[in-house]
Amino acid sequence: MNTPRNQSGRQRLFALLLLACVVAFSGCVYLRLLDLKKQFSRFDQFFKTDITDGLRIDCLEPLLQVGDARWLGIFPETTTTAGSSEDWRVRWVKEPPPGAPETSVYDVELSARFVDGRLVLVGIPERYFAFFSKELFVNLLRSTGAARIDRSSRSAEVDNKPPAEGPELKLPTIASIDGMLGRPTEFTKKEGLTIYRYRYKPMTTEKKARSLEVSFVFNDGTGVLQALTAKLPTGTIHFRVAPSANRAQ
């Protein structure tokens, strides 16, 4: 006979097993993310980029799995499968800013391809790079290889390190971010800085999907981007784009 005590014990056991599975899964994801960080530190060995039309990044030794992307809070709007290949279209639409409605739809979009369940390709459309340098974007990825990780707070600090060779990287300004993303969802000023916050709703049927937030910190005197922060459902990445930058709070 199932007594209330037995039922309660089974419920606790099931909860503990479920928690153990979640911790184990998250730990595996974390280890793969650490391995990905190591790959970023030797970017040219593990990745190939093509800037002919937008930005295409090929993963030469794929690490991330489909489940990892979902754990990070990335879910497809549409998927297309062909054999062992699965193509994702991922899109987020900005939450409306206060004031008059905007006449354009400002979204963030990328494509991803998984082969045998591992990420092999990421693509970003050309339209975003009319306002944000492709070279700067790739350099931020390279710099992630030296990120300072705080696992307890699920955050990473990244300093943009200028390339040893080549022209100086062009930094975005308030005007260029306005052109790319429209008016911010939230706008604040403090200590000589202007902070634009954008919040985005994922376009997907996945019930687990959550909004994301990106903050841009500009120097009031120059209008040049100093730092940016990306808040994902499972963690936060702070990029110091220019010297003496303060991260967004």
C-alpha positions as CSV (number, residue, x, y, z in Angstrom):
1,M,0.0,0.0,0.0
2,N,1.3,3.5,-0.9
3,T,1.3,5.5,2.3
4,P,1.6,9.3,2.3
5,R,5.1,8.8,3.7
6,N,6.2,6.5,0.9
7,Q,4.7,8.9,-1.7
8,S,6.6,11.8,-0.2
9,G,9.8,9.9,-0.2
10,R,9.5,9.0,-3.8
11,Q,8.7,12.6,-4.7
12,R,11.9,13.8,-2.9
13,L,13.9,11.1,-4.6
14,F,12.6,12.0,-8.0
15,A,13.3,15.7,-7.3
16,L,16.9,14.9,-6.3
17,L,17.4,12.8,-9.4
18,L,16.0,15.6,-11.6
19,L,18.3,18.1,-9.9
20,A,21.3,15.8,-10.4
21,C,20.5,15.5,-14.1
22,V,20.3,19.2,-14.5
23,V,23.6,19.8,-12.7
24,A,25.3,17.1,-14.7
25,F,24.0,18.5,-18.0
26,S,24.9,22.1,-17.1
27,G,28.4,20.9,-16.1
28,C,28.9,19.3,-19.5
29,V,27.8,22.4,-21.3
30,Y,30.1,24.5,-19.1
31,L,33.1,22.3,-20.0
32,R,32.3,22.6,-23.7
33,L,32.1,26.4,-23.4
34,L,35.5,26.4,-21.7
35,D,36.8,24.4,-24.7
36,L,35.2,26.9,-27.0
37,K,37.0,29.7,-25.2
38,K,40.3,27.9,-25.8
39,Q,39.4,27.7,-29.5
40,F,38.7,31.4,-29.6
41,S,42.2,32.0,-28.2
42,R,43.6,30.3,-31.3
43,F,40.9,31.6,-33.6
44,D,42.6,31.1,-37.0
45,Q,43.3,27.4,-36.1
46,F,39.7,26.6,-35.3
47,F,37.6,29.0,-37.3
48,K,37.3,30.3,-40.9
49,T,35.6,33.6,-41.7
50,D,34.2,34.9,-44.9
51,I,33.1,38.6,-45.1
52,T,32.1,38.6,-48.8
53,D,28.3,38.8,-48.1
54,G,27.6,39.5,-44.4
55,L,29.8,37.4,-42.0
56,R,30.1,33.7,-42.2
57,I,32.0,31.8,-39.5
58,D,32.8,28.1,-40.1
59,C,33.7,26.0,-37.1
60,L,36.5,23.7,-38.2
61,E,36.4,21.5,-35.2
62,P,32.8,21.8,-34.0
63,L,32.1,21.6,-30.2
64,L,28.7,23.1,-29.4
65,Q,25.7,20.8,-29.6
66,V,22.1,21.6,-30.4
67,G,21.2,21.2,-26.7
68,D,24.0,23.6,-25.7
69,A,22.5,26.3,-28.0
70,R,19.1,25.8,-26.4
71,W,20.6,25.8,-22.9
72,L,22.1,29.2,-23.7
73,G,18.7,30.5,-24.6
74,I,19.0,30.3,-28.4
75,F,16.0,28.8,-30.2
76,P,15.1,28.7,-33.9
77,E,12.3,30.6,-35.5
78,T,12.4,28.0,-38.3
79,T,14.4,24.9,-39.0
80,T,15.2,23.0,-42.2
81,T,16.6,19.5,-42.2
82,A,18.4,17.6,-44.9
83,G,20.0,14.3,-43.9
84,S,22.3,14.9,-41.0
85,S,22.2,18.7,-41.5
86,E,19.8,21.0,-39.6
87,D,19.6,24.8,-40.5
88,W,18.3,27.3,-38.1
89,R,17.0,30.8,-38.6
90,V,17.2,32.6,-35.3
91,R,15.5,36.0,-34.8
92,W,14.7,38.4,-31.9
93,V,12.5,41.4,-32.3
94,K,13.1,44.5,-30.2
95,E,10.6,45.5,-27.5
96,P,9.0,48.8,-28.5
97,P,10.7,51.9,-27.0
98,P,8.7,54.6,-25.2
99,G,7.2,57.4,-27.3
100,A,6.0,57.4,-30.9
101,P,5.9,54.0,-32.6
102,E,8.8,53.2,-34.9
103,T,8.0,52.7,-38.6
104,S,10.6,50.0,-39.1
105,V,11.0,46.5,-37.5
106,Y,14.3,46.3,-35.8
107,D,15.4,42.8,-35.2
108,V,18.5,40.7,-34.6
109,E,18.9,37.7,-36.9
110,L,21.4,35.0,-37.6
111,S,21.6,31.6,-39.2
112,A,23.1,28.5,-37.8
113,R,23.9,25.0,-39.2
114,F,24.3,21.9,-37.3
115,V,25.7,18.7,-38.8
116,D,25.4,15.5,-36.8
117,G,24.1,17.6,-33.9
118,R,27.1,20.0,-33.7
119,L,27.4,23.6,-34.7
120,V,29.4,24.0,-37.9
121,L,28.4,27.4,-39.3
122,V,27.0,30.8,-38.1
123,G,26.0,33.5,-40.5
124,I,25.0,37.2,-39.9
125,P,23.3,39.2,-42.7
126,E,25.2,42.1,-44.4
127,R,22.7,44.7,-43.3
128,Y,24.0,44.8,-39.8
129,F,27.6,45.7,-40.9
130,A,26.6,49.0,-42.5
131,F,26.8,50.2,-38.9
132,F,29.1,47.8,-37.0
133,S,32.5,46.8,-38.4
134,K,33.0,43.2,-39.3
135,E,36.6,43.4,-38.3
136,L,35.6,44.7,-34.8
137,F,33.0,41.9,-34.4
138,V,35.5,39.2,-35.3
139,N,38.1,40.8,-33.0
140,L,35.7,40.7,-30.1
141,L,35.3,36.9,-30.8
142,R,39.1,36.5,-30.8
143,S,39.3,38.5,-27.5
144,T,36.8,36.1,-25.9
145,G,39.6,33.6,-25.8
146,A,41.2,35.6,-22.9
147,A,37.9,36.2,-21.1
148,R,37.8,36.2,-17.3
149,I,35.1,33.7,-16.2
150,D,33.2,33.9,-13.0
151,R,31.2,30.7,-12.9
152,S,29.4,31.6,-9.6
153,S,27.7,34.6,-11.2
154,R,27.7,33.0,-14.7
155,S,29.4,36.0,-16.2
156,A,32.5,36.7,-18.4
157,E,34.6,39.9,-18.8
158,V,36.2,40.4,-22.2
159,D,38.7,43.1,-23.1
160,N,38.8,44.0,-26.8
161,K,42.5,43.5,-27.7
162,P,43.5,45.4,-30.9
163,P,45.1,43.2,-33.6
164,A,48.8,43.2,-33.8
165,E,48.7,44.1,-37.5
166,G,46.3,45.9,-39.8
167,P,44.4,49.1,-39.6
168,E,42.9,50.5,-36.4
169,L,39.5,49.1,-35.7
170,K,36.6,51.5,-36.2
171,L,34.4,51.8,-33.2
172,P,30.6,52.3,-33.4
173,T,29.0,55.5,-32.3
174,I,25.6,56.5,-30.9
175,A,24.6,57.4,-34.4
176,S,25.6,54.1,-35.9
177,I,23.9,52.0,-33.2
178,D,20.8,54.2,-33.7
179,G,20.9,53.4,-37.4
180,M,21.3,49.6,-36.8
181,L,18.9,49.1,-33.9
182,G,16.7,52.2,-33.7
183,R,15.7,53.9,-30.5
184,P,16.7,52.0,-27.3
185,T,14.1,50.3,-25.1
186,E,15.7,52.2,-22.2
187,F,18.0,55.2,-22.1
188,T,20.1,56.5,-19.1
189,K,23.0,58.8,-18.3
190,K,25.5,58.6,-15.5
191,E,29.1,59.7,-14.8
192,G,29.8,61.0,-18.3
193,L,28.3,57.9,-20.0
194,T,25.2,57.4,-22.1
195,I,23.7,53.9,-21.8
196,Y,21.4,52.4,-24.4
197,R,19.5,49.2,-23.4
198,Y,17.7,47.1,-25.9
199,R,15.4,44.2,-24.9
200,Y,14.5,41.5,-27.5
201,K,11.7,39.0,-27.7
202,P,12.6,35.7,-29.3
203,M,10.6,34.7,-32.4
204,T,10.0,31.0,-31.7
205,T,7.3,28.6,-30.6
206,E,9.6,27.3,-27.9
207,K,8.0,27.9,-24.5
208,K,11.4,27.9,-22.7
209,A,12.6,30.8,-24.8
210,R,13.3,34.0,-22.8
211,S,14.0,37.6,-23.8
212,L,17.6,38.9,-24.0
213,E,19.1,42.3,-23.3
214,V,22.0,44.2,-24.8
215,S,23.4,47.4,-23.4
216,F,25.7,49.8,-25.2
217,V,27.8,52.3,-23.2
218,F,29.0,55.4,-24.9
219,N,31.4,58.2,-24.0
220,D,29.3,61.4,-23.7
221,G,32.2,63.5,-25.0
222,T,32.9,61.6,-28.1
223,G,29.8,59.5,-28.6
224,V,32.0,56.5,-29.2
225,L,31.1,53.0,-27.9
226,Q,33.1,52.1,-24.8
227,A,31.5,48.8,-23.7
228,L,28.6,46.5,-24.4
229,T,26.9,43.9,-22.2
230,A,24.9,40.9,-23.5
231,K,22.5,39.3,-20.9
232,L,21.5,35.8,-22.0
233,P,19.0,33.7,-20.0
234,T,21.9,31.7,-18.6
235,G,24.6,34.3,-18.1
236,T,26.1,37.7,-18.9
237,I,29.1,38.7,-21.1
238,H,30.7,42.1,-20.6
239,F,32.8,43.4,-23.5
240,R,35.1,46.4,-22.8
241,V,35.4,47.7,-26.3
242,A,37.6,50.8,-25.7
243,P,40.0,51.7,-22.9
244,S,38.7,53.1,-19.6
245,A,35.2,51.6,-20.2
246,N,32.7,51.0,-17.5
247,R,30.3,48.1,-18.0
248,A,26.6,48.6,-17.9
249,Q,24.8,47.9,-14.6
